[in-house]
Amino acid sequence: MNATPDLTLWGAGTSRTIRAHWAMHELGLSYKVKPIGPRTGETKTAEYTRLNPRQKIPLLQDGDFCIGESAAIVAYLSRMYSTPERSLIPESTHDYAAWLEWCFFVVAELDSTSLYVMRRHRADALGHIYGVAPEVVAQAAEYFRGQLRHVEVALADGRPFLMGERFSSADILLTTCLDWAIAYGVGICENALPYLERIQRREAYQRAVAANVPVAPLR
Ligand SMILES: N[C@@H](CCC(=O)N[C@@H](CS)C(=O)NCC(=O)O)C(=O)O
C-alpha cells in the first residue's frame, strides 16, 4: 500500500457523494476535494468527461487510477486502505460474501429501484426532466418499505451493525439510503431507528456530512 496516497474525490452534495467522503473519513485518509455538483454543468466539462464519460459524481482519483460509482469507490477504498485498526471490509470468505450481498442489495433495491425512482419522478426533484408521476413515486416508496424488511429482520437480533459487531462499508451504503428515505418522508423500519442514531453519532459520519456540502442548490 502506498504510504501517502494521492487521493482526489470529485463531487459533493448528494446521497451518493457522501458515501465516498465518509469512507475516507472512516479510514483516516487525507484527500483533495473537487466539490462539483450535479446539474451545474460541472460534470459536463471536457476535463471531467475525459475522466468520467458517464458525467456523474462521485469519482475518485487515486494517483493514476480512476474509479466511479459510489459503491465501487467505497468498496475500493475498503479493500485498499483498511488496516487492522480501521477496517471497512470483512476478511473471511463467507463474511465477505454476506457483505457483498448487503452492498448489492442496498444499491440495487433501496437506491436504484426505490429512492432514485422517487427522485426521478417527484415534482420537487427531477420530475421536470423525467416526468412527474405521483403514482410511481408512491409505489416506489411502498417497494422501499417492503424491501426494508430484510434490514428489520437482520437487526432484530440486536447486532449494532449490518455485519455484526464491526462497522463496515455496507453500513455506509445503508445509512445513506435511510437518511435519503427520511428526507423523502418515507418511514423506515423500527429496528433501523436506533441503528441510525448509533451510526449518526460516529465522528467520521459527522465529518463526512460537513465535507459533503453542496456547491449549488439541488433540485
Ligand atoms: N450509480 C451512480 C449514480 C451517480 C449519479 O447519478 N450521480 C448524480 C448525482 S446523485 C450525477 O452525477 N448526475 C450528473 C448530473 O446530473 O450532472 C453512483 O452511485 O455513483
The ligand as an SDF file (V2000), in Angstrom:
LIG
                    3D

 20 19  0  0  0  0  0  0  0  0999 V2000
  -24.8700    4.8970   -9.6350 N   0  0  0  0  0  0  0  0  0  0  0  0
  -24.1360    6.1250   -9.5380 C   0  0  0  0  0  0  0  0  0  0  0  0
  -25.0970    7.2800   -9.6400 C   0  0  0  0  0  0  0  0  0  0  0  0
  -24.3700    8.5860   -9.6950 C   0  0  0  0  0  0  0  0  0  0  0  0
  -25.3190    9.7050  -10.0270 C   0  0  0  0  0  0  0  0  0  0  0  0
  -26.4080    9.5170  -10.5870 O   0  0  0  0  0  0  0  0  0  0  0  0
  -24.9070   10.8910   -9.6910 N   0  0  0  0  0  0  0  0  0  0  0  0
  -25.7120   12.0680   -9.9920 C   0  0  0  0  0  0  0  0  0  0  0  0
  -25.8520   12.8950   -8.7430 C   0  0  0  0  0  0  0  0  0  0  0  0
  -26.5130   11.9480   -7.3910 S   0  0  0  0  0  0  0  0  0  0  0  0
  -24.9880   12.8740  -11.0400 C   0  0  0  0  0  0  0  0  0  0  0  0
  -23.7830   12.9450  -11.0260 O   0  0  0  0  0  0  0  0  0  0  0  0
  -25.6850   13.4630  -12.0000 N   0  0  0  0  0  0  0  0  0  0  0  0
  -24.9610   14.2360  -13.0020 C   0  0  0  0  0  0  0  0  0  0  0  0
  -25.5840   15.4810  -13.3580 C   0  0  0  0  0  0  0  0  0  0  0  0
  -26.8000   15.4540  -13.3390 O   0  0  0  0  0  0  0  0  0  0  0  0
  -24.9100   16.4650  -13.6400 O   0  0  0  0  0  0  0  0  0  0  0  0
  -23.3520    6.1600   -8.2220 C   0  0  0  0  0  0  0  0  0  0  0  0
  -23.8430    5.5930   -7.2390 O   0  0  0  0  0  0  0  0  0  0  0  0
  -22.2700    6.7520   -8.1730 O   0  0  0  0  0  0  0  0  0  0  0  0
  1  2  1  0
  2  3  1  0
  2 18  1  0
  3  4  1  0
  4  5  1  0
  5  6  2  0
  5  7  1  0
  7  8  1  0
  8  9  1  0
  8 11  1  0
  9 10  1  0
 11 12  2  0
 11 13  1  0
 13 14  1  0
 14 15  1  0
 15 16  2  0
 15 17  1  0
 18 19  2  0
 18 20  1  0
M  END
$$$$
